Amino acid sequence: MASFTANVGDDYIRQLEALGRDADRVARRALEESADILADTMRQNLEGLSEDIRTSGGKDYYFLTQNEFFAGVPSAEKETLLDHMVVSPTRIRRNGDYSVWIGFEGYDDVQTEAYPGGRPVPMLVNAIEHGTSQRPKQPFIKPAVRSTKDRVTARIQRIIEQETEKVVK
């Protein structure tokens, strides 16, 4: 769901190469620790979205009738998204790049005819982030990526520099 490429430049690649066998550990640490910045901002943005407080028959979810629209995100959907947000372990792609994925997995508890096992949480995220015919868009991922890119890149660079200094000394 949320990803970005941090071009740290040839200097940092050389520093990582100088680390030798520790380069893998340092790269993983740098990405995992910086991913928390983005994940925390995504959580804050999600919690800050306006809420639609309608409920149906004492249930947390409200099913719209024809010509009705959501005024915000139902609080139960917010909780579902917060509960299903995950940060993956660092992986190495086929081209050798390291990557961390921050996204949403699983299904919610709302059973519908189309989704008898619950609605896919990534589908809800897409509906909230981009909007639908019955829901205005309320982006929370893209603004998080945009607002944290410099801080994430700076943290990655700082961790690489700290680890390089330990080896060089």
N, C-alpha and C positions, 0 to 999 in steps of 0.2 A: 504494500500500500504506500508506504513512504520510503523513499530511497533518494540518495543523492550521490554524486561522484565528487570526491575531494581530490583535486589535482594538487598534490603537495610538492611537485617538482622534482627535478633530478637530484638536487642536493639531498633531499630526504631519502630518496631511493639509495643513494650512495651511503648515507648514514645507516640505513637498514642493512645494506650489504656488509658494512663494517661490523655489524653486530653478529654476523655469521649465524651460528646455530640458534641464537636467541632472537633472530629477526621474526620468526613465526610467532613466538610468544609476545613480543613487543607489538607487532601489528595487531594481533588479536586483542591485546589489552587496550591499545589505543582506540580501536573501533568500538569495543564493548563499553568502555567508559564514556566515550563520546556519544554513543547511541542513547544513553540515559538522558542527555540534554534534550534531544528531539522527542523522545518518548514522554518525558515530563511535560514538555510544552504542548504536545498533542493532547495529553490528559487534561491539562488546564484549559485548553481551548474547547475541548468537548464538554467539560463541566460548565463552561461559561455560555454555552449555547442557550438561546431562549427556549423555554419549556411550553409544551402544550399540556395543560393540566386536566383535560377531559379524561374521564374514565367511563367504563361501560359495565353496569351491573355490579359494581364493587370490584371489578377486575382492574388491573393496572393498565391494560391495553384498551384502546378505543378503536373500533373498526368503523371507518368512514362510510357514510352512505353516499349515494350519487350526488354530485355537485357540492360536496363538502371538501374542505382543505385543512391540512394541518397548519396550525399557527406557529408551531415550533416543534421541538423534539419531545415526545412523551418521556417522562422521567424514567419509566421502566426501560425504555430503549437506551437511554443514556447509561443506566446501570449495566445493561446487557453488554453494551459496547466496552465499557470500562472493564468488565469482568473477562471479556474475550480478547483484550488487547495483549499482544505478545511481542517480545523482542527475541529474535532468533539468536542462536549461537553464531559466532563468526564462521563463515564458510569460505572456502577458496574456490573460485570459479574456474572453469576450464582454461581461461586465458591467464590464470595466475593471480587475478585481482582478488582481494579480500572483500567480503561483503557481509553486512548485517541487515536483516530485514525487520522492519517494524510494521506490524499489521494486525489484522483481526482474523480469528479462526472460529470455526464451530457454528452452532445453531442456537437460536433462542428457544424459549419455551412456548411460543405462540404457534399453535397448530392451525393450519389452514388447509383448504381442499388441495391447493397446489403443493403445500409443504406439510404433509402430515407428521413429519418428524421435527418440525420447527423450521423457521425461516433462516436461511444462511446469513450469518452476521456480516460477511463481506458485502452482501447485497444491500443490507441496511445502511452500511457505511457509504456505499456508492449513492444511495438515494438521498442521504443527508448531505453528503459533500457536494453533489452535483444537482440535486433537486429532481423532482418528478412532476407529472401533471397535477399531482395533489399535494405537493410539498415544495416550498421554496428552498432553493439551495442555501445551505448554511455551512460553508467550508470551514474545516478545522484542521485538516491535514496540510494542505498547500500553504496556508499562512504560517503553520508551525515550521515547515521546511524552510520557507523564505526567511523567517525571523531568526532561525538558529544556525543557519549555514556558516556564518562567520565564527560563531562561538564553537561550533563543532570542529571546524577546520583548525582553529587555534588550539583546541584541546588536543587534537590528534598530533599536531606539530610539537606541542609542549611535551607530551609523553614520549615521543620519539627522541626529542632532544635530551630529556632527562635520562632515558635509558642509554643513549649513545654516550653521554658524559660518564656514566658509570663504567662503561666498557673501555673508553679511551683513557681514563685515569688509572 
